[in-house]
Amino acid sequence: MRKNIIAGNWKMNTTLQEGLALAKGLNEALKDKTPKCDVIVGTPFTHLACVADAIDTGKIGIAAQNCADHEKGAYTGEVSAAMVASTGAKYVILGHSERRQYYGETAEILKTKVNLALANGLTPIFCIGEVLEEREAGKHFDVVDEQIKGSLFDLSAEDFSKIVIAYEPVWAIGTGKTATADQAQEIHAHIRQTIAGKYEQTIADNCSILYGGSMNAGNAKELVAKPDVDGGLIGGASLSVENFLPIIEAF
Ligand code: PGA
């Protein structure tokens, strides 16, 4: 059956020293605990290797927040999937709405990144989600379907089964305005149905679909109690152990 996952997305926050302290703090807090979900921290590129050295990676997985859309070579400033994998990171967040919006990442670019991530043994945490006008126009189901089809549906069933999906309504990210648990359940069930329509029902049933967007200690329990909500991708509330731990313990 599918895994429950709580993943932190630190975004462009923390210096190396602050990030290390945060990762070590989380490691310490989980030392004597057995979480009922997989725990992941998504750190800036600069922190990946040091964080991998400092924590029990058997207990806390590490994610990059992006990777390049080329394998290697003359792409100044880029970080390849192979480089990410060589740090000890096992996951890569791809298609975050901030990357789509501010850095022009298209479905085609993301398709390439997903393929490179998989080729290098990384698990993509693939983000999808609609903006407010699309939700208000009732287009959110179509938007997420297009995002999935545009970047993921050329994958073989075997490769698709390695993908984690994060549904993140853009209007809920960093706004303090969460989707209700019922709204999340409704669209997560829809996403699973879309996957089942393309691949087999078992592949859809085994796919972890996370919710993201202002998830916190106060609303996590209600969200993850929904049958199709398999965890969360957490931004702001992942930046302190105090706020992140109760979300992990929501399961
Ligand atoms: P947030 O961010 O929890 O701060 O809303 C979630 C995300 O962007 O992944």
py3Dmol code that shows the C-alpha trace and the ligand (Angstrom):
import py3Dmol

protein = """\
ATOM      1  CA  MET A   1       0.000   0.000   0.000  1.00  0.00           C
ATOM      2  CA  ARG A   2       0.988   3.609  -0.440  1.00  0.00           C
ATOM      3  CA  LYS A   3       3.227   5.417   2.007  1.00  0.00           C
ATOM      4  CA  ASN A   4       2.286   8.284   4.248  1.00  0.00           C
ATOM      5  CA  ILE A   5       4.809  11.098   3.888  1.00  0.00           C
ATOM      6  CA  ILE A   6       5.420  14.406   5.615  1.00  0.00           C
ATOM      7  CA  ALA A   7       7.956  16.466   3.661  1.00  0.00           C
ATOM      8  CA  GLY A   8       9.336  19.862   4.564  1.00  0.00           C
ATOM      9  CA  ASN A   9      10.101  22.387   1.845  1.00  0.00           C
ATOM     10  CA  TRP A  10      12.477  24.926   3.330  1.00  0.00           C
ATOM     11  CA  LYS A  11      12.466  27.013   0.119  1.00  0.00           C
ATOM     12  CA  MET A  12      15.153  29.737   0.103  1.00  0.00           C
ATOM     13  CA  ASN A  13      15.424  29.883   3.879  1.00  0.00           C
ATOM     14  CA  THR A  14      18.207  29.176   6.385  1.00  0.00           C
ATOM     15  CA  THR A  15      21.955  29.665   6.084  1.00  0.00           C
ATOM     16  CA  LEU A  16      23.990  26.456   6.111  1.00  0.00           C
ATOM     17  CA  GLN A  17      24.502  26.792   9.862  1.00  0.00           C
ATOM     18  CA  GLU A  18      20.824  27.442  10.546  1.00  0.00           C
ATOM     19  CA  GLY A  19      19.763  24.596   8.276  1.00  0.00           C
ATOM     20  CA  LEU A  20      22.157  22.165   9.945  1.00  0.00           C
ATOM     21  CA  ALA A  21      20.849  23.166  13.364  1.00  0.00           C
ATOM     22  CA  LEU A  22      17.266  22.640  12.168  1.00  0.00           C
ATOM     23  CA  ALA A  23      18.046  19.229  10.665  1.00  0.00           C
ATOM     24  CA  LYS A  24      19.945  18.116  13.773  1.00  0.00           C
ATOM     25  CA  GLY A  25      17.111  19.347  15.977  1.00  0.00           C
ATOM     26  CA  LEU A  26      14.603  17.294  14.018  1.00  0.00           C
ATOM     27  CA  ASN A  27      16.920  14.288  14.094  1.00  0.00           C
ATOM     28  CA  GLU A  28      17.187  14.595  17.870  1.00  0.00           C
ATOM     29  CA  ALA A  29      13.428  15.020  18.292  1.00  0.00           C
ATOM     30  CA  LEU A  30      12.749  11.848  16.292  1.00  0.00           C
ATOM     31  CA  LYS A  31      15.564   9.804  17.847  1.00  0.00           C
ATOM     32  CA  ASP A  32      13.383   7.776  20.181  1.00  0.00           C
ATOM     33  CA  LYS A  33      10.247   7.938  18.093  1.00  0.00           C
ATOM     34  CA  THR A  34       8.870   5.762  15.336  1.00  0.00           C
ATOM     35  CA  PRO A  35       6.853   8.095  13.110  1.00  0.00           C
ATOM     36  CA  LYS A  36       3.848   6.569  11.330  1.00  0.00           C
ATOM     37  CA  CYS A  37       4.981   8.273   8.128  1.00  0.00           C
ATOM     38  CA  ASP A  38       8.124   8.809   6.102  1.00  0.00           C
ATOM     39  CA  VAL A  39       9.775  12.113   7.026  1.00  0.00           C
ATOM     40  CA  ILE A  40      11.626  14.222   4.452  1.00  0.00           C
ATOM     41  CA  VAL A  41      13.379  17.590   4.597  1.00  0.00           C
ATOM     42  CA  GLY A  42      13.752  19.605   1.387  1.00  0.00           C
ATOM     43  CA  THR A  43      16.804  21.789   1.856  1.00  0.00           C
ATOM     44  CA  PRO A  44      18.620  24.264  -0.387  1.00  0.00           C
ATOM     45  CA  PHE A  45      21.273  22.642  -2.642  1.00  0.00           C
ATOM     46  CA  THR A  46      24.077  24.081  -0.516  1.00  0.00           C
ATOM     47  CA  HIS A  47      22.893  22.152   2.545  1.00  0.00           C
ATOM     48  CA  LEU A  48      22.238  18.705   1.100  1.00  0.00           C
ATOM     49  CA  ALA A  49      25.570  16.971   1.686  1.00  0.00           C
ATOM     50  CA  CYS A  50      26.124  18.421   5.168  1.00  0.00           C
ATOM     51  CA  VAL A  51      22.589  17.573   6.271  1.00  0.00           C
ATOM     52  CA  ALA A  52      23.025  14.038   4.907  1.00  0.00           C
ATOM     53  CA  ASP A  53      26.145  13.674   7.075  1.00  0.00           C
ATOM     54  CA  ALA A  54      24.524  15.105  10.177  1.00  0.00           C
ATOM     55  CA  ILE A  55      21.310  13.092  10.444  1.00  0.00           C
ATOM     56  CA  ASP A  56      20.048   9.527  10.424  1.00  0.00           C
ATOM     57  CA  THR A  57      19.059   9.287   6.770  1.00  0.00           C
ATOM     58  CA  GLY A  58      17.351   5.996   7.514  1.00  0.00           C
ATOM     59  CA  LYS A  59      14.815   7.999   9.472  1.00  0.00           C
ATOM     60  CA  ILE A  60      14.773  11.336   7.655  1.00  0.00           C
ATOM     61  CA  GLY A  61      15.006  11.433   3.868  1.00  0.00           C
ATOM     62  CA  ILE A  62      16.532  14.415   2.113  1.00  0.00           C
ATOM     63  CA  ALA A  63      15.111  16.236  -0.883  1.00  0.00           C
ATOM     64  CA  ALA A  64      16.479  18.875  -3.215  1.00  0.00           C
ATOM     65  CA  GLN A  65      13.982  21.511  -4.323  1.00  0.00           C
ATOM     66  CA  ASN A  66      14.898  21.420  -8.004  1.00  0.00           C
ATOM     67  CA  CYS A  67      17.365  19.952 -10.481  1.00  0.00           C
ATOM     68  CA  ALA A  68      18.587  20.932 -13.923  1.00  0.00           C
ATOM     69  CA  ASP A  69      16.864  19.973 -17.157  1.00  0.00           C
ATOM     70  CA  HIS A  70      20.186  18.879 -18.658  1.00  0.00           C
ATOM     71  CA  GLU A  71      22.405  15.974 -17.747  1.00  0.00           C
ATOM     72  CA  LYS A  72      25.677  17.904 -17.399  1.00  0.00           C
ATOM     73  CA  GLY A  73      27.955  20.373 -19.114  1.00  0.00           C
ATOM     74  CA  ALA A  74      28.055  24.082 -19.882  1.00  0.00           C
ATOM     75  CA  TYR A  75      25.032  25.262 -17.869  1.00  0.00           C
ATOM     76  CA  THR A  76      26.587  27.722 -15.452  1.00  0.00           C
ATOM     77  CA  GLY A  77      24.840  27.832 -12.108  1.00  0.00           C
ATOM     78  CA  GLU A  78      22.766  24.700 -12.597  1.00  0.00           C
ATOM     79  CA  VAL A  79      22.755  21.586 -10.394  1.00  0.00           C
ATOM     80  CA  SER A  80      22.165  18.240 -12.065  1.00  0.00           C
ATOM     81  CA  ALA A  81      20.120  15.293 -10.837  1.00  0.00           C
ATOM     82  CA  ALA A  82      23.344  13.251 -10.630  1.00  0.00           C
ATOM     83  CA  MET A  83      24.902  15.919  -8.400  1.00  0.00           C
ATOM     84  CA  VAL A  84      21.841  15.897  -6.149  1.00  0.00           C
ATOM     85  CA  ALA A  85      21.942  12.105  -5.895  1.00  0.00           C
ATOM     86  CA  SER A  86      25.668  12.179  -5.064  1.00  0.00           C
ATOM     87  CA  THR A  87      24.958  14.181  -1.881  1.00  0.00           C
ATOM     88  CA  GLY A  88      22.849  11.439  -0.350  1.00  0.00           C
ATOM     89  CA  ALA A  89      19.523  13.072  -1.196  1.00  0.00           C
ATOM     90  CA  LYS A  90      16.892  10.570  -2.307  1.00  0.00           C
ATOM     91  CA  TYR A  91      14.134  12.934  -3.437  1.00  0.00           C
ATOM     92  CA  VAL A  92      13.698  16.031  -5.563  1.00  0.00           C
ATOM     93  CA  ILE A  93      10.760  18.432  -5.470  1.00  0.00           C
ATOM     94  CA  LEU A  94       9.830  19.268  -9.071  1.00  0.00           C
ATOM     95  CA  GLY A  95       7.235  21.568 -10.574  1.00  0.00           C
ATOM     96  CA  HIS A  96       6.624  23.647  -7.473  1.00  0.00           C
ATOM     97  CA  SER A  97       4.299  26.530  -8.397  1.00  0.00           C
ATOM     98  CA  GLU A  98       7.033  29.020  -7.470  1.00  0.00           C
ATOM     99  CA  ARG A  99       9.319  27.390 -10.060  1.00  0.00           C
ATOM    100  CA  ARG A 100       6.544  27.356 -12.655  1.00  0.00           C
ATOM    101  CA  GLN A 101       5.582  30.973 -11.923  1.00  0.00           C
ATOM    102  CA  TYR A 102       8.916  32.736 -11.319  1.00  0.00           C
ATOM    103  CA  TYR A 103      11.291  30.602 -13.393  1.00  0.00           C
ATOM    104  CA  GLY A 104       9.099  29.746 -16.357  1.00  0.00           C
ATOM    105  CA  GLU A 105       9.117  25.989 -15.866  1.00  0.00           C
ATOM    106  CA  THR A 106       6.826  24.453 -18.464  1.00  0.00           C
ATOM    107  CA  ALA A 107       5.295  20.992 -18.643  1.00  0.00           C
ATOM    108  CA  GLU A 108       7.944  20.074 -21.223  1.00  0.00           C
ATOM    109  CA  ILE A 109      10.886  21.249 -19.083  1.00  0.00           C
ATOM    110  CA  LEU A 110       9.422  19.398 -16.099  1.00  0.00           C
ATOM    111  CA  LYS A 111       9.047  16.228 -18.133  1.00  0.00           C
ATOM    112  CA  THR A 112      12.790  16.353 -18.830  1.00  0.00           C
ATOM    113  CA  LYS A 113      13.589  16.997 -15.171  1.00  0.00           C
ATOM    114  CA  VAL A 114      11.393  14.091 -14.045  1.00  0.00           C
ATOM    115  CA  ASN A 115      13.159  11.766 -16.481  1.00  0.00           C
ATOM    116  CA  LEU A 116      16.608  12.886 -15.331  1.00  0.00           C
ATOM    117  CA  ALA A 117      15.629  12.538 -11.671  1.00  0.00           C
ATOM    118  CA  LEU A 118      14.379   8.987 -12.230  1.00  0.00           C
ATOM    119  CA  ALA A 119      17.442   8.072 -14.305  1.00  0.00           C
ATOM    120  CA  ASN A 120      19.592   9.099 -11.344  1.00  0.00           C
ATOM    121  CA  GLY A 121      17.607   7.141  -8.780  1.00  0.00           C
ATOM    122  CA  LEU A 122      15.823  10.119  -7.252  1.00  0.00           C
ATOM    123  CA  THR A 123      12.150  10.068  -6.317  1.00  0.00           C
ATOM    124  CA  PRO A 124      10.387  13.110  -7.777  1.00  0.00           C
ATOM    125  CA  ILE A 125       7.881  14.852  -5.532  1.00  0.00           C
ATOM    126  CA  PHE A 126       5.883  16.345  -8.370  1.00  0.00           C
ATOM    127  CA  CYS A 127       3.811  19.424  -7.520  1.00  0.00           C
ATOM    128  CA  ILE A 128       0.557  20.374  -9.211  1.00  0.00           C
ATOM    129  CA  GLY A 129      -2.203  22.809  -8.348  1.00  0.00           C
ATOM    130  CA  GLU A 130      -4.435  25.567  -9.638  1.00  0.00           C
ATOM    131  CA  VAL A 131      -4.414  29.330  -9.074  1.00  0.00           C
ATOM    132  CA  LEU A 132      -7.372  31.061  -7.458  1.00  0.00           C
ATOM    133  CA  GLU A 133      -9.043  32.215 -10.695  1.00  0.00           C
ATOM    134  CA  GLU A 134      -8.957  28.645 -11.984  1.00  0.00           C
ATOM    135  CA  ARG A 135     -10.547  27.343  -8.785  1.00  0.00           C
ATOM    136  CA  GLU A 136     -13.216  30.035  -8.910  1.00  0.00           C
ATOM    137  CA  ALA A 137     -13.962  29.194 -12.536  1.00  0.00           C
ATOM    138  CA  GLY A 138     -14.339  25.516 -11.587  1.00  0.00           C
ATOM    139  CA  LYS A 139     -11.342  24.559 -13.724  1.00  0.00           C
ATOM    140  CA  HIS A 140      -9.174  23.019 -10.987  1.00  0.00           C
ATOM    141  CA  PHE A 141      -9.827  19.429 -12.003  1.00  0.00           C
ATOM    142  CA  ASP A 142      -8.827  20.144 -15.606  1.00  0.00           C
ATOM    143  CA  VAL A 143      -5.739  22.093 -14.521  1.00  0.00           C
ATOM    144  CA  VAL A 144      -4.299  19.288 -12.404  1.00  0.00           C
ATOM    145  CA  ASP A 145      -5.135  16.717 -15.081  1.00  0.00           C
ATOM    146  CA  GLU A 146      -3.237  18.763 -17.676  1.00  0.00           C
ATOM    147  CA  GLN A 147      -0.252  19.179 -15.365  1.00  0.00           C
ATOM    148  CA  ILE A 148      -0.076  15.438 -14.719  1.00  0.00           C
ATOM    149  CA  LYS A 149      -0.600  14.490 -18.349  1.00  0.00           C
ATOM    150  CA  GLY A 150       1.839  17.091 -19.641  1.00  0.00           C
ATOM    151  CA  SER A 151       4.804  15.956 -17.562  1.00  0.00           C
ATOM    152  CA  LEU A 152       4.166  12.437 -16.274  1.00  0.00           C
ATOM    153  CA  PHE A 153       1.967  10.399 -18.580  1.00  0.00           C
ATOM    154  CA  ASP A 154       4.764   9.499 -20.996  1.00  0.00           C
ATOM    155  CA  LEU A 155       6.352   7.500 -18.181  1.00  0.00           C
ATOM    156  CA  SER A 156       6.199   3.715 -18.179  1.00  0.00           C
ATOM    157  CA  ALA A 157       4.005   2.219 -15.462  1.00  0.00           C
ATOM    158  CA  GLU A 158       7.166   1.126 -13.667  1.00  0.00           C
ATOM    159  CA  ASP A 159       8.573   4.653 -13.637  1.00  0.00           C
ATOM    160  CA  PHE A 160       5.256   6.284 -12.777  1.00  0.00           C
ATOM    161  CA  SER A 161       5.009   4.063  -9.723  1.00  0.00           C
ATOM    162  CA  LYS A 162       8.117   5.835  -8.337  1.00  0.00           C
ATOM    163  CA  ILE A 163       6.463   9.276  -8.402  1.00  0.00           C
ATOM    164  CA  VAL A 164       5.054  11.092  -5.374  1.00  0.00           C
ATOM    165  CA  ILE A 165       2.422  13.733  -6.185  1.00  0.00           C
ATOM    166  CA  ALA A 166       1.930  16.906  -4.147  1.00  0.00           C
ATOM    167  CA  TYR A 167      -1.329  18.745  -4.733  1.00  0.00           C
ATOM    168  CA  GLU A 168      -0.735  22.360  -3.765  1.00  0.00           C
ATOM    169  CA  PRO A 169      -3.441  24.889  -4.594  1.00  0.00           C
ATOM    170  CA  VAL A 170      -1.473  28.048  -5.336  1.00  0.00           C
ATOM    171  CA  TRP A 171      -3.981  30.172  -3.417  1.00  0.00           C
ATOM    172  CA  ALA A 172      -3.179  28.227  -0.255  1.00  0.00           C
ATOM    173  CA  ILE A 173       0.619  28.443  -0.412  1.00  0.00           C
ATOM    174  CA  GLY A 174       2.068  30.740   2.213  1.00  0.00           C
ATOM    175  CA  THR A 175      -1.279  32.517   2.588  1.00  0.00           C
ATOM    176  CA  GLY A 176      -2.531  30.948   5.791  1.00  0.00           C
ATOM    177  CA  LYS A 177      -5.595  29.917   3.790  1.00  0.00           C
ATOM    178  CA  THR A 178      -5.745  26.124   3.667  1.00  0.00           C
ATOM    179  CA  ALA A 179      -7.995  24.090   1.441  1.00  0.00           C
ATOM    180  CA  THR A 180     -10.613  22.433   3.598  1.00  0.00           C
ATOM    181  CA  ALA A 181     -10.119  18.741   4.245  1.00  0.00           C
ATOM    182  CA  ASP A 182     -13.149  18.070   2.036  1.00  0.00           C
ATOM    183  CA  GLN A 183     -11.734  20.154  -0.824  1.00  0.00           C
ATOM    184  CA  ALA A 184      -8.426  18.296  -0.533  1.00  0.00           C
ATOM    185  CA  GLN A 185     -10.124  14.903  -0.422  1.00  0.00           C
ATOM    186  CA  GLU A 186     -12.284  15.735  -3.445  1.00  0.00           C
ATOM    187  CA  ILE A 187      -9.385  16.678  -5.698  1.00  0.00           C
ATOM    188  CA  HIS A 188      -7.008  14.001  -4.389  1.00  0.00           C
ATOM    189  CA  ALA A 189      -9.632  11.371  -5.230  1.00  0.00           C
ATOM    190  CA  HIS A 190      -9.969  12.951  -8.663  1.00  0.00           C
ATOM    191  CA  ILE A 191      -6.177  12.860  -9.195  1.00  0.00           C
ATOM    192  CA  ARG A 192      -6.112   9.193  -8.207  1.00  0.00           C
ATOM    193  CA  GLN A 193      -8.904   8.482 -10.669  1.00  0.00           C
ATOM    194  CA  THR A 194      -6.986  10.256 -13.446  1.00  0.00           C
ATOM    195  CA  ILE A 195      -3.950   8.091 -12.686  1.00  0.00           C
ATOM    196  CA  ALA A 196      -6.108   4.936 -12.657  1.00  0.00           C
ATOM    197  CA  GLY A 197      -7.507   5.944 -16.050  1.00  0.00           C
ATOM    198  CA  LYS A 198      -4.031   5.990 -17.553  1.00  0.00           C
ATOM    199  CA  TYR A 199      -2.286   3.219 -15.597  1.00  0.00           C
ATOM    200  CA  GLU A 200      -3.749   0.423 -13.507  1.00  0.00           C
ATOM    201  CA  GLN A 201      -5.921   0.898 -10.435  1.00  0.00           C
ATOM    202  CA  THR A 202      -3.196  -0.666  -8.263  1.00  0.00           C
ATOM    203  CA  ILE A 203      -0.686   1.933  -9.457  1.00  0.00           C
ATOM    204  CA  ALA A 204      -3.153   4.687  -8.587  1.00  0.00           C
ATOM    205  CA  ASP A 205      -3.860   3.081  -5.221  1.00  0.00           C
ATOM    206  CA  ASN A 206      -0.137   2.854  -4.454  1.00  0.00           C
ATOM    207  CA  CYS A 207       0.638   6.476  -5.402  1.00  0.00           C
ATOM    208  CA  SER A 208       1.207   8.796  -2.432  1.00  0.00           C
ATOM    209  CA  ILE A 209      -0.646  12.079  -2.957  1.00  0.00           C
ATOM    210  CA  LEU A 210       0.401  14.815  -0.519  1.00  0.00           C
ATOM    211  CA  TYR A 211      -1.436  18.021   0.245  1.00  0.00           C
ATOM    212  CA  GLY A 212       0.472  21.314   0.452  1.00  0.00           C
ATOM    213  CA  GLY A 213      -0.530  24.874   1.252  1.00  0.00           C
ATOM    214  CA  SER A 214      -0.524  26.382   4.732  1.00  0.00           C
ATOM    215  CA  MET A 215      -0.599  22.978   6.392  1.00  0.00           C
ATOM    216  CA  ASN A 216       0.255  23.270  10.075  1.00  0.00           C
ATOM    217  CA  ALA A 217      -0.075  21.619  13.471  1.00  0.00           C
ATOM    218  CA  GLY A 218      -3.649  22.867  13.742  1.00  0.00           C
ATOM    219  CA  ASN A 219      -5.071  21.505  10.486  1.00  0.00           C
ATOM    220  CA  ALA A 220      -2.796  18.519   9.704  1.00  0.00           C
ATOM    221  CA  LYS A 221      -4.824  15.905  11.590  1.00  0.00           C
ATOM    222  CA  GLU A 222      -8.047  16.683   9.786  1.00  0.00           C
ATOM    223  CA  LEU A 223      -6.316  16.712   6.378  1.00  0.00           C
ATOM    224  CA  VAL A 224      -4.409  13.439   6.749  1.00  0.00           C
ATOM    225  CA  ALA A 225      -7.494  11.716   8.152  1.00  0.00           C
ATOM    226  CA  LYS A 226      -8.978  11.878   4.649  1.00  0.00           C
ATOM    227  CA  PRO A 227      -8.599   8.596   2.761  1.00  0.00           C
ATOM    228  CA  ASP A 228      -6.865  10.067  -0.294  1.00  0.00           C
ATOM    229  CA  VAL A 229      -4.605  12.527   1.555  1.00  0.00           C
ATOM    230  CA  ASP A 230      -1.382  10.628   2.166  1.00  0.00           C
ATOM    231  CA  GLY A 231       0.587  13.357   3.874  1.00  0.00           C
ATOM    232  CA  GLY A 232       1.826  16.859   3.300  1.00  0.00           C
ATOM    233  CA  LEU A 233       4.387  19.116   1.701  1.00  0.00           C
ATOM    234  CA  ILE A 234       5.040  21.770   4.292  1.00  0.00           C
ATOM    235  CA  GLY A 235       6.665  25.150   3.704  1.00  0.00           C
ATOM    236  CA  GLY A 236       6.545  27.683   6.539  1.00  0.00           C
ATOM    237  CA  ALA A 237       5.728  25.199   9.274  1.00  0.00           C
ATOM    238  CA  SER A 238       8.749  23.031   8.392  1.00  0.00           C
ATOM    239  CA  LEU A 239      11.185  25.750   9.469  1.00  0.00           C
ATOM    240  CA  SER A 240      11.083  24.875  13.152  1.00  0.00           C
ATOM    241  CA  VAL A 241      11.049  21.544  14.947  1.00  0.00           C
ATOM    242  CA  GLU A 242       8.352  22.893  17.220  1.00  0.00           C
ATOM    243  CA  ASN A 243       5.975  23.438  14.299  1.00  0.00           C
ATOM    244  CA  PHE A 244       7.039  20.492  12.119  1.00  0.00           C
ATOM    245  CA  LEU A 245       6.991  17.696  14.701  1.00  0.00           C
ATOM    246  CA  PRO A 246       3.236  17.896  15.478  1.00  0.00           C
ATOM    247  CA  ILE A 247       2.528  17.582  11.733  1.00  0.00           C
ATOM    248  CA  ILE A 248       4.605  14.399  11.594  1.00  0.00           C
ATOM    249  CA  GLU A 249       2.668  13.200  14.640  1.00  0.00           C
ATOM    250  CA  ALA A 250      -0.680  13.920  12.962  1.00  0.00           C
ATOM    251  CA  PHE A 251      -0.636  10.303  11.758  1.00  0.00           C
TER     252      PHE A 251
END
"""
ligand_1 = """\
9
PGA
P 3.380 26.656 2.901
O 4.156 26.159 1.594
O 3.227 25.469 3.805
O 4.254 27.706 3.497
O 2.046 27.187 2.457
C 3.895 24.906 1.037
C 4.737 24.735 -0.210
O 4.877 25.699 -0.968
O 5.282 23.639 -0.458
"""
view = py3Dmol.view(width=600, height=400)
view.addModel(protein, "pdb")
view.setStyle({"model": 0}, {"cartoon": {"style": "trace"}})
view.addModel(ligand_1, "xyz")
view.setStyle({"model": 1}, {"stick": {}})
view.zoomTo()
view.show()
